[in-house]
Amino acid sequence: MKLGVFTVLFATQPMPEALDYIRKSGLDAVEIGVGNYPGDAHCPLNELVKSAEKARRWKESITGRGLEISALSCHGNPLHPDAGFARKHREVFEKAVRLAEMLDVRTAVNFSGCSGTPWWA
């Protein structure tokens, strides 16, 4: 069994410090926020999807510490009734999936979205 942590918990720390702390704590894996609600404090998503070399170096900054990337998370609301809001969240998800493929990460996490009306209405 491997144990991991969602790095968004360490969003106020620089990535190297957060990763060192995580590894020192005995954990094996990290789920990294890449945008939308989790933010992107440790992942410059737009830069990485444009450059395989930058993406490779970024991944090595994680795997070089003995950690694996368990998932890229971009919890968003791609079904939001506001089309502009939904579009922005969908674009981040699409980039997250492209980056996951570039990094050979098998999981990208998202929300399904919301309806326009609360269930209780």
C-alpha positions as CSV (number, residue, x, y, z in Angstrom):
1,M,0.0,0.0,0.0
2,K,1.1,3.5,-0.8
3,L,0.1,6.6,1.2
4,G,-0.1,10.0,-0.3
5,V,-1.3,13.5,0.3
6,F,-3.1,16.3,-1.7
7,T,-0.4,19.0,-2.0
8,V,-3.0,21.7,-1.9
9,L,-2.7,21.4,1.8
10,F,0.8,22.9,1.4
11,A,-0.2,25.6,-1.1
12,T,1.5,28.4,1.0
13,Q,4.8,26.6,0.9
14,P,7.2,26.6,-2.1
15,M,6.9,23.2,-3.9
16,P,10.4,22.0,-3.0
17,E,9.8,22.6,0.7
18,A,6.4,20.9,0.6
19,L,7.8,17.9,-1.3
20,D,10.7,17.5,1.1
21,Y,8.3,17.7,4.1
22,I,5.9,15.2,2.5
23,R,8.8,12.7,1.8
24,K,10.3,13.2,5.3
25,S,6.8,12.3,6.7
26,G,7.1,8.9,5.1
27,L,4.5,9.4,2.4
28,D,4.9,7.8,-1.1
29,A,2.7,9.8,-3.4
30,V,1.2,13.2,-4.2
31,E,-2.0,14.4,-5.8
32,I,-1.2,17.8,-7.2
33,G,-3.7,20.7,-7.8
34,V,-3.3,22.0,-11.3
35,G,-6.1,24.6,-11.4
36,N,-9.7,25.5,-10.8
37,Y,-10.9,25.2,-7.2
38,P,-7.6,23.5,-5.9
39,G,-5.5,26.2,-7.4
40,D,-2.2,25.7,-9.1
41,A,0.3,26.7,-6.4
42,H,2.7,23.9,-7.3
43,C,1.9,23.4,-11.0
44,P,2.4,25.9,-13.8
45,L,-0.1,24.1,-16.0
46,N,-0.1,26.5,-18.9
47,E,3.7,26.4,-19.1
48,L,4.0,22.6,-18.7
49,V,1.5,21.6,-21.4
50,K,3.4,23.8,-23.9
51,S,6.8,22.2,-23.2
52,A,7.6,18.5,-22.9
53,E,11.0,19.4,-21.5
54,K,9.6,21.7,-18.8
55,A,7.0,19.0,-17.9
56,R,9.8,16.3,-17.7
57,R,11.9,18.5,-15.4
58,W,8.9,19.3,-13.2
59,K,8.0,15.7,-12.9
60,E,11.7,14.9,-12.0
61,S,11.5,17.4,-9.2
62,I,8.9,15.1,-7.7
63,T,10.0,11.7,-8.6
64,G,13.6,12.6,-7.8
65,R,12.5,12.8,-4.2
66,G,11.1,9.3,-4.3
67,L,7.5,10.4,-4.7
68,E,5.1,9.4,-7.4
69,I,2.3,11.5,-8.8
70,S,-0.9,9.7,-8.0
71,A,-3.2,12.3,-9.7
72,L,-3.5,15.7,-11.1
73,S,-6.6,17.5,-9.7
74,C,-8.5,20.3,-11.2
75,H,-11.8,20.1,-9.4
76,G,-14.0,22.5,-11.3
77,N,-17.5,23.0,-12.6
78,P,-17.5,22.3,-16.3
79,L,-21.3,22.0,-16.3
80,H,-21.9,25.3,-14.6
81,P,-25.0,27.2,-16.0
82,D,-22.8,30.2,-16.7
83,A,-21.2,29.3,-20.1
84,G,-18.1,31.4,-19.6
85,F,-17.4,29.9,-16.1
86,A,-18.0,26.4,-17.4
87,R,-15.7,27.0,-20.4
88,K,-12.8,28.1,-18.2
89,H,-13.1,25.1,-16.0
90,R,-13.4,22.8,-18.9
91,E,-10.3,24.2,-20.5
92,V,-8.3,23.6,-17.3
93,F,-9.6,20.0,-17.2
94,E,-8.6,19.5,-20.8
95,K,-5.1,20.8,-20.1
96,A,-4.8,18.6,-17.0
97,V,-5.6,15.6,-19.1
98,R,-3.0,16.5,-21.7
99,L,-0.4,17.1,-18.9
100,A,-1.3,13.8,-17.3
101,E,-0.7,12.0,-20.6
102,M,2.7,13.9,-21.0
103,L,3.7,12.8,-17.5
104,D,2.4,9.2,-17.7
105,V,0.0,10.0,-14.8
106,R,-3.0,7.8,-15.1
107,T,-5.5,9.9,-13.1
108,A,-6.9,13.4,-13.5
109,V,-9.6,14.4,-10.9
110,N,-12.5,16.7,-11.6
111,F,-16.0,17.4,-10.4
112,S,-19.0,16.7,-12.7
113,G,-20.4,20.2,-12.3
114,C,-23.7,21.5,-11.1
115,S,-27.2,22.0,-12.4
116,G,-28.7,25.4,-12.7
117,T,-31.3,24.7,-10.0
118,P,-30.7,23.4,-6.5
119,W,-32.2,19.9,-5.9
120,W,-34.4,21.3,-3.2
121,A,-36.0,24.0,-5.3
